[in-house]
Amino acid sequence: MQTQIKSWGNSQAIRLAKELLEIAGMKANEEVNIEACNGQITISKSFKHKTLEERAAEYNGRLNLNDPQDWGEPTGREIW
């Protein structure tokens, strides 16, 4: 896919097709990392640590940290 670098105010911009972003697993307004090296520009997804609340929300209220956990039988020299 070819595109052009265009002026956007005092900067330059490249428009990316929605299909291209979907293939890369990215979406509009998502933060990305951009690196330039040896005549190439690489755009990659930015890694963001999730908060405990964000992680717990993925369990749809099924996360219960108050009940005892069954970790199975010891497999080494653990003391239970």
Rosetta blueprint (number, residue, H / E / L):
1 M L
2 Q L
3 T L
4 Q L
5 I L
6 K E
7 S E
8 W E
9 G L
10 N L
11 S E
12 Q E
13 A E
14 I L
15 R L
16 L L
17 A L
18 K H
19 E H
20 L H
21 L H
22 E H
23 I H
24 A H
25 G L
26 M L
27 K L
28 A L
29 N L
30 E L
31 E L
32 V E
33 N E
34 I E
35 E E
36 A E
37 C E
38 N L
39 G L
40 Q E
41 I E
42 T E
43 I E
44 S E
45 K E
46 S L
47 F L
48 K L
49 H L
50 K L
51 T L
52 L H
53 E H
54 E H
55 R H
56 A H
57 A H
58 E L
59 Y L
60 N L
61 G L
62 R L
63 L L
64 N L
65 L L
66 N L
67 D L
68 P L
69 Q L
70 D L
71 W L
72 G L
73 E L
74 P L
75 T L
76 G L
77 R L
78 E L
79 I L
80 W L
